[in-house]
Amino acid sequence: LPNIVVIVTTVMLLLEARRIARRGRESLRWQGILTVTLTAGVFCLSVIPYTVYLIAAAYVTEEPPGPFHINFFRVAACSLQFNILCNFYIYSLTLTSFRKFLRERSIVVAACLSIRSSDPSINVAMNTRV
């Protein structure tokens, strides 16, 4: 069901974007549309193995649990995490505002890490280069 909702709403968004682009009077933000499309596509692809596992698990009866219930479940569960991992890269590649936000936050974090402490052990740890 979540895949169907994601696919339908993405198609609706693309149809609306096409309609606006044809009119040509309004500015169209292709960055946002690309981001939504990529995010929806990766979500659907990452949920497929888990959906297959849930459907097939009812038909696979192994006592004790065999490779299907152990290995395929691990692959399916990892594929769900793949979606979360990809979101960071999709946003970084498609949204300039997200890149700007990351740049600003990394400067703040770097400034916080470079502050000297009265505790010499902290200063030594911060000056250690890898």
C-alpha positions as CSV (number, residue, x, y, z in Angstrom):
1,L,0.0,0.0,0.0
2,P,2.7,2.6,0.7
3,N,4.3,1.9,-2.7
4,I,1.0,2.5,-4.4
5,V,0.5,5.8,-2.6
6,V,4.0,7.0,-3.4
7,I,3.7,6.0,-7.0
8,V,0.3,7.7,-7.4
9,T,1.3,10.9,-5.8
10,T,4.6,11.1,-7.7
11,V,2.7,10.6,-11.0
12,M,0.2,13.3,-10.0
13,L,3.1,15.7,-9.2
14,L,4.8,15.0,-12.6
15,L,1.5,15.6,-14.4
16,E,1.0,18.8,-12.6
17,A,4.6,19.9,-13.4
18,R,4.1,19.1,-17.0
19,R,0.9,21.1,-17.1
20,I,2.6,24.1,-15.5
21,A,5.6,23.8,-17.9
22,R,3.3,23.8,-20.9
23,R,1.7,27.0,-19.8
24,G,5.1,28.6,-19.5
25,R,3.8,31.5,-17.5
26,E,4.9,30.2,-14.1
27,S,8.3,29.3,-12.8
28,L,8.8,25.6,-12.3
29,R,11.2,24.4,-9.6
30,W,12.7,21.3,-11.3
31,Q,15.0,20.8,-8.3
32,G,12.1,19.9,-6.1
33,I,10.4,17.7,-8.7
34,L,13.7,15.8,-9.3
35,T,14.2,15.4,-5.6
36,V,10.7,14.0,-5.1
37,T,11.0,11.7,-8.1
38,L,14.3,10.3,-7.0
39,T,13.2,9.9,-3.4
40,A,10.0,8.1,-4.4
41,G,11.9,5.8,-6.8
42,V,14.5,4.8,-4.3
43,F,11.8,4.3,-1.7
44,C,9.8,1.9,-4.0
45,L,13.0,0.0,-4.9
46,S,14.1,-0.4,-1.3
47,V,10.7,-1.6,-0.1
48,I,10.4,-4.3,-2.8
49,P,12.6,-7.0,-1.2
50,Y,10.9,-6.6,2.2
51,T,7.4,-6.8,0.5
52,V,8.5,-10.0,-1.3
53,Y,9.8,-11.4,2.0
54,L,6.5,-10.7,3.8
55,I,4.4,-12.3,1.0
56,A,6.7,-15.3,0.5
57,A,7.3,-16.0,4.2
58,A,3.7,-17.3,4.5
59,Y,4.5,-19.9,1.9
60,V,8.0,-21.0,3.1
61,T,7.7,-23.3,6.0
62,E,11.1,-24.4,7.2
63,E,11.7,-25.9,10.6
64,P,14.2,-24.8,11.9
65,P,14.3,-21.5,10.0
66,G,16.5,-21.9,7.0
67,P,18.3,-19.6,4.6
68,F,15.2,-17.9,3.4
69,H,14.1,-16.8,6.8
70,I,17.6,-15.8,7.9
71,N,19.5,-14.6,4.8
72,F,16.7,-13.2,2.7
73,F,15.2,-11.4,5.8
74,R,18.6,-9.7,6.4
75,V,18.8,-8.6,2.8
76,A,15.2,-7.3,2.9
77,A,15.8,-5.4,6.2
78,C,19.1,-3.9,4.9
79,S,17.3,-2.7,1.8
80,L,14.9,-0.7,4.0
81,Q,18.0,1.1,5.5
82,F,19.3,1.8,2.0
83,N,16.4,4.2,1.5
84,I,17.4,6.2,4.5
85,L,21.0,6.2,3.4
86,C,20.2,7.4,-0.1
87,N,18.0,10.3,1.1
88,F,21.1,12.2,2.3
89,Y,22.8,11.8,-1.1
90,I,19.7,12.7,-3.1
91,Y,19.1,15.8,-1.1
92,S,22.8,16.8,-1.3
93,L,22.9,16.3,-5.1
94,T,19.6,17.9,-6.0
95,L,19.0,20.7,-3.4
96,T,21.3,23.7,-3.3
97,S,19.6,24.9,-0.1
98,F,20.4,21.6,1.6
99,R,24.1,21.9,0.5
100,K,24.1,25.4,1.9
101,F,22.6,24.2,5.2
102,L,25.3,21.4,5.5
103,R,28.1,23.9,4.7
104,E,26.8,26.3,7.4
105,R,26.4,23.6,10.0
106,S,29.8,22.1,9.3
107,I,31.4,25.5,9.9
108,V,29.6,25.8,13.2
109,V,30.7,22.2,14.2
110,A,34.3,22.9,13.1
111,A,34.3,26.1,15.2
112,C,33.0,24.2,18.2
113,L,35.7,21.5,17.9
114,S,38.5,24.0,17.6
115,I,37.7,25.8,20.9
116,R,40.4,25.3,23.5
117,S,39.5,23.8,26.8
118,S,41.1,24.3,30.2
119,D,41.5,20.5,30.4
120,P,44.8,19.7,28.7
121,S,43.7,16.1,27.8
122,I,40.9,17.5,25.6
123,N,43.3,19.8,23.8
124,V,45.7,17.0,23.2
125,A,42.9,14.8,21.8
126,M,41.7,17.6,19.5
127,N,45.2,18.3,18.2
128,T,45.8,14.7,17.2
129,R,45.8,14.3,13.5
130,V,44.8,11.0,11.8
